[in-house]
Every structure is written in structure tokens, then in C-alpha cells.
């Protein structure tokens, strides 16, 4: 796969020339403008990593989502090309589908399939409303967890070269009319060849979802996505949303979950709206998967294919180590072979102190708060 995002081109013809090698469909700006009713405010779906997203309907009745690149965004050109590079090569039922793009004069627009139920973040926000809980029963939440895990497993282990998303969070998991999850917003994605163990890079993403080794040292591996997914699972189970910035006084969801696990009270974190209608053993298994994914040491976390197995097979678990840690050089957890069941009492929980980033203590090594790019 050509690394098109590294090019320094900015002109319409330069970008179009590169994109023609991707067999991508081009839409005119006039088409998109008409389909979104001149980007009417009522059609606004939200903001992406580098622009505003609008709903549109083409003349044939096809609904779509258009992400319009801000004309002031210099970084946006790279993100624009990265999304195209990732989504034209990586096709999976749990990844959002790119329908095409617009490159005309100064206008840069990405055109995606439309997700009727907006995003997971939108669904979690609605849980406080009278109708919100009914839309997210446990069966739907479990399917969202498994579908998102499958999409990430495909990116990490089936696609060549591997892709690390770097910004897995609730607002980047879209939900179609049947609540099938679709991973979106690949503007920060990194290609990850098999011969590379990690990449040292500027820290970008959303603070509450950042893995400790990435947040503190800028060391990126696939396990950074695994950590973010673990946070997502805990959000889905609890119905609580992770704040996009975390201060010293915040009760961080990951920390709360580990405390409850240590005290054998993990069921207390389950969203009250589903507690009476969900299988206790299954919910506990999912919660433990979330904890396994958020262990402080990256080598202690499972791979995404192992996560899919743990979510799908009741007798598959992951060992959680118990040792308080205030740094990232802690002992690593050993994986338990699939099919081997451990009782709750034999699981040992690692206290993930290093996994709790705060805005007051982010400075470490060469990484500072000013280098965190909020999404």
C-alpha cells in the first residue's frame, strides 16, 4: 500500500492524481452541497477529527454522511489522505464504508455510508432519557462489543499491513439501523508493518482512552488500541461516558472498575437500566475482558483476536495480575490458554495506577500536554 499521506502535495490535481490509483469515486462539490441542502445546520451530525459532518441524500435516495474538511486545517490534508488510504484498502462489516470523496478547488470532502443510529457516544448520552435505555438492552450492547472487537481484530491481524487506529472511542463507533457497530474516523491511523514492534510518535487521540505507555512515552503499538477498546467496553457496561479530559479530581472509570473488581463488587458497575435483564455471568466476563485490556503493561493485554474469543467463548479468560504499580516497568501478565476457565477467586487484579492519566501529571520524557491533540 502506498503511503500517500506522506506526500507534500496540496493542489487539486496533485491529490486527484494520487487518488485515481485508489479507484475511488469522485463527487462534485455541487452534488454534495445540493444533497446536504447547502450544509444546513439541521443536517449537521457532529464534528470529526478535522471537519464537520453533515447528513445528505443523493437524488437516487441514498443517504450519506459528508465530512467537510476545514479550509484552515493544514493537518487535515494528511488526515484526509490517511482516511482514504485506510478505508479503500480495509473493507470489513464493522468498518465504516467510504463511498467516495470530493476534491475541487479548496474543497475536500469525504463521503461515507450513513449510520442511522448515529454513534455509540450519542446512544450513551441518550441513556438518561425515557427512551434511551430501551434502545440499548444488554443484547445490543454485547453485539456492539463483539462487532467492534472484530473490526479491530481485522485491522490488527488480517489486514496487510496492519493498521493501528489510534482514536478508538465511543464517538468513533457508528451504529447502523440495526445497531451494527462501524469503526470510523481513520484520520489518525498508522500503518504498522509486521517487522515493526512499536513506533515512537507524537501523542494524539482522546485523553480518557489513551494507553499509559503511549500517553507518557509516545510508544505506539497495537496494544494502545486494545487499551482504548477496554475503556469502551467499561463504558458500554456501565452506561458511563469517559470525559475527554481528565483532571486529578475526576473518578476515572477504569480506576473505579478495578477498585470494584478488587472488592469482588464488579456487578455494581453495571448500568442500572439493564441490571435486571442481563445474564450476570456474561456481563462479568465482559467486564473482566475490559479490565484485561486496560492492564498497565501492554504485554499484559490480550490481542484483539484473543479479545474476540474471550467475548464469544464463556470458558476463555485472561489472567489479571495483582501488584500495585506506579511505573510502566511492572511485571507482565501471562496469558491463559483459550478453553481454560479460572474462577473469579483465582484471578489476580493488577492495580493500574499508571493507567490513570491526569492533565496535571502528563509531562514525562519528551511528551507534554501540549502535544496531546484532543479529538
Residue pairs with C-beta under 8 A, 6 or more apart in sequence:
1 85
1 89
1 161
1 191
2 21
2 85
3 85
3 191
4 18
4 19
4 22
4 81
4 84
4 85
5 78
5 79
5 81
5 82
5 85
7 14
7 18
7 81
9 15
9 18
10 77
12 103
12 104
12 105
15 77
15 81
15 103
15 108
16 26
16 103
18 81
19 26
19 84
19 101
19 103
22 84
22 85
22 88
23 88
24 84
24 88
24 98
24 100
24 101
25 99
25 100
25 101
26 100
26 101
26 102
26 103
27 100
27 101
27 102
27 109
27 111
28 102
28 104
29 102
29 104
29 105
29 107
29 109
31 58
31 102
32 56
32 66
32 102
32 109
32 111
33 39
35 56
35 57
35 58
35 59
35 64
35 66
36 43
36 54
36 55
36 56
36 66
37 43
39 52
39 54
39 68
40 54
43 54
43 55
43 56
44 52
44 53
44 54
44 55
45 53
45 54
45 55
45 65
45 118
46 52
46 53
46 118
46 119
46 171
47 53
48 67
48 185
48 187
49 79
49 167
49 185
49 187
49 188
49 375
50 67
50 69
50 70
50 73
50 75
50 76
50 79
50 80
50 187
51 67
51 68
51 69
51 70
51 73
51 76
52 67
52 68
52 70
53 65
53 66
53 67
53 68
54 65
54 66
54 68
55 63
55 64
55 65
55 66
55 114
56 63
56 64
56 65
56 66
56 111
57 63
57 64
58 64
63 114
63 116
64 99
64 111
64 112
64 113
64 114
65 111
65 112
65 113
65 114
65 115
66 109
66 110
66 111
66 112
67 109
67 110
67 112
68 107
68 108
68 109
69 76
69 77
69 80
69 107
69 108
69 109
69 110
70 76
71 106
71 107
76 108
76 187
77 108
79 187
79 188
80 101
80 108
80 110
80 187
82 186
82 187
82 188
82 189
83 98
83 110
83 185
83 186
83 187
83 189
84 98
84 101
84 110
85 191
86 163
86 186
86 189
87 95
87 96
87 97
87 98
87 186
88 98
89 159
90 154
90 155
90 159
90 163
91 97
92 150
92 151
92 154
92 155
93 147
93 150
93 151
93 180
94 147
94 148
94 150
94 151
94 154
94 180
94 181
94 182
94 183
95 151
95 154
95 155
95 182
95 183
95 184
96 112
96 113
96 115
96 174
96 182
96 183
96 184
97 112
97 113
97 182
98 110
98 111
98 112
99 111
99 112
99 113
100 111
101 108
101 109
101 110
101 111
102 108
102 109
102 111
112 184
113 176
113 182
115 174
115 175
115 176
115 182
115 184
116 175
116 176
116 177
117 123
117 135
117 174
117 175
117 176
117 177
117 179
118 174
118 175
119 170
119 171
119 172
119 173
119 174
119 175
119 184
120 144
120 170
120 171
120 173
120 174
120 175
120 181
120 232
120 236
121 169
121 170
121 171
121 173
121 241
122 171
123 132
123 135
123 136
123 175
124 136
124 170
124 235
124 236
124 239
124 240
124 241
125 132
125 241
126 132
126 135
127 133
127 136
127 239
127 271
127 273
133 271
133 273
133 274
135 179
136 239
136 273
136 274
137 274
137 277
137 278
138 274
138 277
138 278
138 279
138 282
138 283
140 179
141 236
141 237
141 274
142 282
142 286
142 311
143 179
143 180
143 181
144 173
144 175
144 179
144 181
144 236
145 232
145 233
145 236
145 286
145 311
146 308
146 311
146 312
147 180
147 181
148 168
148 173
148 181
148 183
148 229
148 232
149 229
149 304
149 307
149 308
149 311
150 308
151 181
151 182
151 183
152 165
152 168
152 183
152 225
152 226
152 229
152 304
152 307
153 303
153 304
153 305
153 307
153 308
155 162
155 163
155 164
155 165
155 183
155 225
155 304
156 162
156 163
156 164
156 192
156 222
156 225
156 303
156 304
156 305
157 303
157 304
157 305
160 194
161 191
161 192
161 193
161 194
162 191
162 192
162 193
162 194
162 222
163 186
163 189
163 190
163 191
163 192
164 189
164 190
164 192
164 220
164 221
164 222
164 224
164 225
165 172
165 183
165 186
165 188
165 189
165 225
165 228
166 188
166 189
166 190
166 204
166 205
166 220
166 224
166 225
167 185
167 187
167 188
167 204
167 205
167 206
167 209
167 228
167 375
168 183
168 209
168 225
168 228
168 229
168 232
169 205
169 206
169 208
169 209
169 228
169 231
169 232
169 242
169 375
170 232
170 235
170 241
170 242
172 183
172 184
172 185
173 181
173 182
173 183
173 184
173 232
174 181
174 182
174 183
174 184
175 181
175 182
176 182
185 375
188 204
188 205
188 375
190 199
190 201
190 220
192 199
192 222
197 221
198 219
198 220
198 221
199 219
199 220
199 221
200 217
200 218
200 219
200 220
201 218
201 220
202 218
202 371
202 373
203 210
203 214
203 215
203 218
203 367
203 371
203 372
203 373
204 372
204 373
204 375
205 214
205 228
205 372
205 373
205 375
206 244
206 374
206 375
207 215
207 244
207 245
207 246
207 357
207 359
207 372
207 374
208 231
208 242
208 243
208 244
208 245
208 246
208 252
208 253
209 227
209 228
209 231
209 232
209 242
210 224
210 227
210 228
210 357
210 372
211 223
211 224
211 226
211 227
211 228
211 298
211 355
212 227
212 296
212 328
212 352
212 354
212 355
212 357
213 219
213 221
213 223
213 224
213 298
213 328
214 220
214 224
214 227
215 357
215 362
215 367
215 372
216 328
216 354
216 357
216 362
216 364
216 365
216 367
217 328
217 364
217 365
217 367
218 365
218 366
218 367
218 371
221 298
222 303
222 304
223 298
223 299
223 301
224 298
225 304
226 293
226 298
226 301
226 302
226 303
226 304
226 307
227 293
227 294
227 298
227 301
227 355
229 293
229 304
229 307
230 254
230 289
230 290
230 291
230 292
230 293
230 294
230 301
231 242
231 253
231 254
231 290
231 293
231 294
233 286
233 287
233 289
233 290
233 293
234 240
234 253
234 254
234 257
234 269
234 287
234 290
234 291
234 294
235 241
235 242
235 253
237 269
237 270
237 271
237 283
237 286
237 287
237 290
238 253
238 257
238 269
238 270
238 271
239 271
239 272
239 273
239 274
240 253
240 271
242 252
242 253
243 250
244 374
244 375
245 359
245 374
246 252
246 356
246 357
246 358
246 359
247 358
247 359
247 360
248 358
248 359
248 360
248 361
250 358
252 356
254 294
254 352
254 355
254 356
255 352
255 355
255 356
256 269
257 266
257 269
257 287
257 290
257 291
257 294
258 291
258 294
258 349
258 350
258 351
258 352
260 266
260 268
260 269
261 287
261 288
261 291
261 320
261 349
262 349
262 351
264 344
266 284
266 287
266 288
267 275
267 280
267 283
267 284
269 287
270 278
270 283
270 287
281 314
282 314
284 344
285 310
285 311
285 314
285 317
286 311
288 317
288 318
288 320
288 347
289 302
289 307
289 310
289 311
289 318
291 320
291 349
292 300
292 301
292 302
292 307
292 310
292 318
292 320
293 301
293 302
293 307
294 301
294 352
294 355
295 301
295 320
295 321
295 333
295 350
295 352
295 355
296 325
296 328
296 330
296 350
296 352
296 353
296 354
296 355
297 325
297 328
297 330
297 331
297 332
297 333
297 350
299 332
299 333
300 321
300 332
300 333
300 350
301 333
302 310
302 318
302 335
306 318
306 335
306 338
309 316
309 338
310 316
310 317
310 318
313 338
313 339
315 339
315 340
315 341
316 338
316 339
316 340
316 341
317 336
317 340
317 341
317 342
317 347
318 333
318 335
318 336
319 333
319 334
319 335
319 336
319 342
319 347
319 348
320 333
320 347
320 348
320 349
320 350
321 331
321 332
321 333
321 348
321 349
321 350
322 348
322 349
322 350
322 351
323 330
323 331
323 350
323 351
324 351
324 353
325 350
325 351
325 352
325 353
325 354
326 353
326 354
327 354
328 354
330 350
330 354
333 350
336 342
359 369
362 368
362 369
362 372
363 369
